[in-house]
Amino acid sequence: MPVHRCDVDHTIDAARGGATATCNLAHLCRRHHSLKHSSDWTVLQRPDGTLEWTSPIGRVHVDEPPGTVRFRTSADPPPF
């Protein structure tokens, strides 16, 4: 999901003392944001920005953010 269509989420809820800081914020699509807040799934944000999701049965899924630098060749169409 493109970041401009995501919700900015406090990994540790602000209501529970989570800081509004880069190390505690993640862009989640609406589906994952809802899943985090209304189910038994949990998420841990690692220092490198990787999100570690744990399912209700204990299975761990790692969501690594894409790189921030993108290169394109002269054959690639312009992004607009």
Protein Blocks (a to p, Z undefined) as FASTA:
>chain_A
ZZklcccddfbafknopacdfklgccddfklmmmmmmccbdcdddfkopacdddfkopac
ddddddfbdcddfkbccfZZ
